[in-house]
């Protein structure tokens, strides 16, 4: 078995006025089998290799040390098998995160994954969880 993979990635981060910051990241990957042990697979895309993946986010930091952010994750459609017959659809998912200072080094945290309850798969036939939330307390050690 032999394959060729190439691509590129980049990331930009900006600090904006009034406690805001943002980021954007994008990756492009091409990959195909040069030789494969199953007949008819030569030249097919490598499974689970999304041609385009990206993420972007906006974050707000308060003077008191609290942080709130909205992040987006994107994965392009891709194949789940070497024969390129089973396809996984593209997905765009949003996540929310907050960290609020309660006292000195004590923070309350909130994470909401899949904020808009998108239906998507990372493996064929295995749906990812809908919206879910995690609440916690954090004490950083320095």
C-alpha positions as CSV (number, residue, x, y, z in Angstrom):
1,X,0.0,0.0,0.0
2,X,1.3,3.5,-0.9
3,X,-0.4,6.9,-0.7
4,X,0.4,10.5,-1.3
5,X,-0.9,13.3,1.0
6,X,-0.2,17.0,0.7
7,X,-1.9,20.2,1.8
8,X,-1.5,23.4,3.9
9,X,-2.8,25.2,6.9
10,X,-2.9,28.6,8.3
11,X,-4.2,30.5,11.3
12,X,-4.8,34.2,12.0
13,X,-5.5,35.8,15.4
14,X,-6.5,39.4,16.0
15,X,-6.9,41.4,19.1
16,X,-9.8,43.8,18.8
17,X,-10.7,46.8,20.9
18,X,-12.7,46.7,24.2
19,X,-11.6,43.2,25.2
20,X,-12.5,41.3,22.1
21,X,-10.3,39.0,20.0
22,X,-10.9,36.6,17.1
23,X,-9.3,33.8,15.2
24,X,-9.7,31.9,12.0
25,X,-7.9,28.7,10.9
26,X,-8.2,26.8,7.7
27,X,-6.5,23.6,6.5
28,X,-6.6,21.9,3.0
29,X,-5.5,18.4,2.6
30,X,-5.5,16.1,-0.5
31,X,-4.7,12.5,-0.2
32,X,-5.1,9.5,-2.5
33,X,-3.9,5.9,-2.7
34,X,-1.1,5.3,-5.3
35,X,-1.2,1.6,-4.8
36,X,-3.7,-0.4,-2.7
37,X,-4.1,-4.1,-2.0
38,X,-7.9,-4.0,-3.0
39,X,-8.4,-3.9,-6.8
40,X,-10.0,-0.7,-8.1
41,X,-8.9,1.5,-5.1
42,X,-5.8,3.0,-6.7
43,X,-6.4,6.8,-7.1
44,X,-9.3,6.9,-4.5
45,X,-9.3,9.4,-1.7
46,X,-8.0,8.3,1.7
47,X,-10.8,7.7,4.1
48,X,-11.7,10.3,6.8
49,X,-9.5,12.8,5.2
50,X,-11.6,16.0,4.8
51,X,-10.3,18.2,2.0
52,X,-11.2,21.3,4.0
53,X,-11.4,21.9,7.7
54,X,-11.7,25.2,9.4
55,X,-12.5,26.9,12.7
56,X,-13.2,30.5,13.7
57,X,-14.1,32.2,16.9
58,X,-14.9,35.4,18.8
59,X,-13.9,35.9,22.4
60,X,-14.6,38.6,24.9
61,X,-12.5,39.2,28.1
62,X,-13.7,41.4,30.9
63,X,-11.5,43.5,33.1
64,X,-12.5,41.3,36.0
65,X,-11.0,38.2,34.3
66,X,-14.1,36.6,32.9
67,X,-14.0,35.1,29.4
68,X,-16.9,34.3,27.0
69,X,-16.4,32.8,23.5
70,X,-18.3,31.5,20.5
71,X,-16.3,29.0,18.3
72,X,-17.3,27.4,15.0
73,X,-15.9,24.1,13.6
74,X,-16.2,23.0,10.0
75,X,-15.3,19.7,8.4
76,X,-15.8,19.1,4.7
77,X,-17.6,16.0,3.3
78,X,-15.3,13.0,3.1
79,X,-15.3,9.2,2.5
80,X,-15.3,6.6,5.2
81,X,-14.0,3.7,3.2
82,X,-11.2,3.0,0.8
83,X,-13.6,2.2,-2.1
84,X,-15.0,5.8,-1.7
85,X,-18.6,4.5,-1.5
86,X,-19.6,5.5,2.0
87,X,-19.7,9.3,2.4
88,X,-19.8,11.4,5.6
89,X,-21.5,14.8,5.0
90,X,-19.9,18.1,5.8
91,X,-20.7,19.7,9.2
92,X,-20.6,23.1,10.7
93,X,-20.9,23.1,14.5
94,X,-21.0,26.0,17.0
95,X,-19.7,25.9,20.6
96,X,-20.1,28.3,23.5
97,X,-17.7,28.7,26.4
98,X,-17.7,31.0,29.5
99,X,-15.4,31.3,32.5
100,X,-16.5,33.7,35.2
101,X,-14.4,34.7,38.1
102,X,-16.2,34.2,41.4
103,X,-13.5,34.9,43.9
104,X,-9.7,35.3,43.6
105,X,-8.7,32.1,41.8
106,X,-12.2,30.4,41.8
107,X,-14.0,30.4,38.5
108,X,-17.4,29.0,37.3
109,X,-17.2,27.4,33.9
110,X,-19.8,26.7,31.3
111,X,-19.4,24.9,28.0
112,X,-22.1,24.2,25.5
113,X,-21.0,21.9,22.7
114,X,-23.1,21.8,19.5
115,X,-25.0,24.9,20.5
116,X,-27.6,24.7,17.7
117,X,-28.1,21.0,18.1
118,X,-26.8,20.1,14.6
119,X,-27.2,16.5,13.4
120,X,-23.8,15.2,12.1
121,X,-21.5,12.2,12.0
122,X,-17.8,11.7,12.3
123,X,-18.1,8.0,11.7
124,X,-20.7,6.5,9.4
125,X,-23.9,5.5,11.2
126,X,-22.7,7.0,14.5
127,X,-24.5,10.3,15.2
128,X,-22.6,12.8,17.3
129,X,-24.3,14.0,20.5
130,X,-26.8,16.8,20.2
131,X,-26.4,19.9,22.3
132,X,-24.8,19.2,25.6
133,X,-23.7,21.3,28.5
134,X,-20.9,21.0,31.1
135,X,-20.9,23.2,34.2
136,X,-18.0,23.3,36.6
137,X,-15.8,25.1,39.1
138,X,-12.1,25.7,38.3
139,X,-9.2,26.6,40.6
140,X,-6.0,27.1,38.5
141,X,-2.7,26.1,40.1
142,X,0.2,28.4,39.4
